[in-house]
Amino acid sequence: MALRMCSLAGVDETTPLFELAVVSDLYGFAEWAFLYSPDRPRPPGRYPSVARLQRALGELPRYVRLALHISGAAVGDLLAGEPVVSGLVKQVGARSGRVQLDLTEADAAFDGVRLREFMLQQSDVAFITLHDAKNPGLSALLAGVPNHAVLFDTPPVRGAKDRSWPEAEDTKCRGYAGGLGIETLERELPRIYAAAGQADFWIGLGDLVRDQNDRFDVHAARHCLELVALELSNRIELPRQHPRRRQCELIDLFDAGLTDERESVLDFEMMLQHMVHASRDTLDPNLMEIRRKAEVLLLRKGNVLPSYAQAPPQAG
């Protein structure tokens, strides 16, 4: 299991795009989600203009992960091929982004069969749908669609001490959202990891990364990303520690036959002879001990120098 992304939804019309690029350079797992709906109010709301969306999707560096959340009449427009929303989805797919369809089975425009066909035709785009009480059969309907993922949006129950998250029934990547923010991430992330089991997952943040004026708060978003990064660092699987190396005597290596490699045995003997000759006049007890061990090895090999005064043999 692994947390793949932290998706931050609701980037405003006035959110500086360069800030998204800077933060993404620091946190590669960040995803910035823009909201689109033709029947929602414009600034100071949460729905940027089409021109703003087109600029963000076209000009932000490719390393910046982007998503588009489509809601309201835009979902039906997309299935019908309306050019504006279709063009936005095409831009998202061109940069390997994701598209979340905020629809329910009760929506007038909902056509499950058409939705499945549409996703299969748009194989270069990753689609997300909500899985909650309003969509009891949607996940089953879209089962087997390779470019489809499910988001569990479960708001916390007021007064509940221990929050539970839906457990993964398979290894398909899924998302978890609802009440996640600066005050709750540190507590809820371990619980989400436990619920995800062996499935990869992402988390979604929205309302709790907005300021008192209902504006997208990049500083709050960055704080949340720092908390996620800390959790990720605590879960890095470090290489298994090797046992501490034992101090090994050269004599032990000799007796074990590790110096019997034919291509290097002459070099090994020559090294010992040079060592004995170079340390013949030393009074340092440590060097004298090393020389003694070298002499023992040479004696075992039957090739000790007859005199320390004699120059060491020349190689070759």
N, C-alpha and C positions, 0 to 999 in steps of 0.2 A: 504494500500500500504506500501511496505517496501523495502529498498535497501538490497538485500541479499548478494551481493558479489561485490568486486572490483577486476576485473581480470586484471593482468599485464602480457602482452604477450611479448615473445621474449627473454626468459632467455637464455643466451649464454652458450657455452661450458665451459668457464672459470669462470662463476658466482659461487662463493662459495656456496655450498648447505647448509652449516651450517648457513649462513646469512639468507637464506629463512626460515629456521626453527626458528631462533631467532625472526625475524620480524613477522612471523605468530603467535608466542606466544604472541606478543603484540597486533596484529590486527587479530582477528579470522576471519574476513570477507575477508581477502586477499586470492586471488587465483593466482597461478603462472602458466603461460601457456608456454609450450614448443612447438616449431615449428618443424614439420617433413615433409620432402619431399625428395625422393631419387634423384631427378634431380636438386637440388639446391646446390650451392657451400658450402664447409665446412669452418671452421675458416679462416679468422676472421669474417665470416658472422653470420647470426642469427639462423642457423640450426645446433644444436648439433648432435654429432654422435649417432648412435644407442646404443653404449655401455654407453654413458653418459645418454641417456634417460632411459635406463633400470636400471641404478644405481639410478637415481633420483626417479623413480617410485617405486623401490624396497626398498630403504634404508631410504628415508625421513620419519619422524614420521607420523602417520596416521592423526594427527591433522592438518598437512600442506595440504591445498587444492591444488590440481594439475589438470591441464587440458592439453590436447594435441590438437594442431591445425594441421590438415592434409590437405595438398594442393598438386597441381600438379598431377603427375601420381599416387601418393599414394592413392588418393581417389578411382580410378579404381582398384588398387591393393587390397584395403580393400574389395571392393565388390566382387572381384574374389577370396578372401580367401588367398592372399599371406601371407606366415607365419610371416615375419618380422613385418609388420604393424599390422597384426592381433594379434600378440603377445603383441605389445605395447598397443593396445586397450584393450586387456584382462587385462593387468596390471592396466590400468586406471580404468576399471570397478571394479577390486578387491578392490580398495581403494575409491570407490564411487566418482570417478572423472568425468570429462566431456570431450567430444570429439567434436571439432568443425570441420566441413567439409567445407573447403573453395573451393566451386565449383560453377559453373554457369550452366545455362541451355544450354549454347552454347558449353560447353566442350564436346569433342568427347566421353568421357567415361560416359556422363550423361545418366542415365536410371532411370527415376522417379519411375516407378513401382518397379524396383529392389531395389532402395534406400529405398522406404517405407517398403518393405518386410524385408530388412536387419535390419532396425531400430526396427521393431516389434520383430524380432528374438533375438535381443540383448537388451532385456528389462532391464538388469542390468546396462546399460550404458546410460547416458544422452547425447543426441546429439544436436548440435547447427548448424543451417544453416543461411546464410546471407539472408537478405531480402532487396533487392535494385532493381534498374531499370534493372539489368541483370538477375534477378530471379523473374519475374512478377508472375509466377504461382506456384512457389515452395511451398510457405506457404500453399496455398489451396490444393496442392497435398498431403502435409503431415498433413493436418488437422485431428485431432483425434488420432494422434500418441502420446501416453501419455508421452513418454520419449524424446520428441522433443521440442526444444525452438528456438525462432527466435532472431537474432541479427540485429538491425538496425544500419548499419554503414554509417553515413551521415557526410561526411567531411564538415566543415564550408564553407560558400560562402564568398569569398574574398570581403571585403568592406561592407558586411552586418552588420548593427548595432544590430539588434535583431535576434538572431538565433532561429529557430523553430525545434522542435523534433517531430517525428511521434507520434500521440496520440494512446493510446491503445484502441482497439475495443472490447476487451474481457478481462478476468481476467487471461489469460495465462501468465506465467512468460516470460519476454523478456529482451533483453539487448540493451544498447545504447552505441555506440562508435563513434569515429571520432573527432579528434582535442581536446581530453581531456588531460589535464596535469596541472602542477603547476600553470600556468598563467590563466587557464580557468575554473578549477573545481569550485571554489567558486562562479563564476557567473552562470555556466551552471547547476549545480546540482539542484537548486530550479526549473529551467525550466524543467528538466527531471522529477522531482517529479510531476510537474503539468501535463506533458504529459502522464505519466504512469497511472494517475488516481488511480483506485482501484487495479491495477495489481502489483504484486511483480516484481522487476526488478534487474538487475545488470548493472554495467558499465564496459567498456573495455578500457584499455589504452595500447598504443604500442609505436608509434614513439616518443612521447614526454617524454618517460622515458629512452631515450638513450643519451649517452654523445656525445661529438664532434667527437669521434673516432668510432661512431656507435656501441658502446658496451652498453649492458643492465646496467643501472645505479641504483643500489640498493638504494643509498641515495636519488635519485630523486623519486624512487618508494615509499620509506618510507615517504617522504614529502607529496606525494599525499595521501597516506593512512591517514596521520595525518589530512589533510583537510577533507577527507571523514568522519573520526571519529568525527571531530568537527561538521559537518553538522548533523550527526546521533545524537550526544548528544543534539543538539538544538531541535531535533524533538521527543525526548523522552516524552511520555505522562505520566506526573506525576499524582499521585492520587489526586482526587479532595479535596481541602482544607475543613476541617470540621470547623464549626463555633467555635469561641473561647468559651471555657467552662465558664459558668456563676458561680459566687460564690454563693453557696447554703447554707442556714442556716439549722442546724439540726432540728430546729423547723418546717421549711417548709417540710422537709422529713417526720417528724412525722405526721403533719397535712395531708399530701398527702397519708398516709397509707403505705409508703415505708418501715417502720420499723415494720410492722405487720406480717412479715414472722415468723411463729410460732417456727420454729426450731432455730431461732437466737434471739428471743425477750428476753429471759432470760439472754443471754450473754450480750445483749445490755444494759439492766437495771443494771446488775452487774458492767459493765464497768463505767456507770455513777455514781454509788454509790462509787466505788473506787476513781473516780476522785474528787467527792465532799469531801470525807474523806481526800485524800492526799493533797488537797489545802486548808484545813481549816485554816491554820495559815499564809497563804501567804498575803503579802501586795502589790504584783505586780498587777497593775490595769488590765493588760491583762488577767492574770490568774483569777482574781476576776470576770471578765466579763464572762469568759468561765464557771467558777463554777456557776455563776448566771443562765446561760442558761441551765446547767445540772440540777440545782434545779428545774427550770420551767418544764423541761421534766419529772422529777421524780414526781413532784406534779401532773402533768396531768395523770401520770400512777398510782398515788395513792400509791407510794412505796418509798417515801423519808425517809432518815434516821432521827430518832428523835433527834439526837444530833451528832455534828461533833466530839465530844470526844469519841464517841462510835466506836469501831473497826468495819470495814466493814465485812459483813457476809461472811462466807466461802462457796466456791462453792461446789455443790454436796449435 
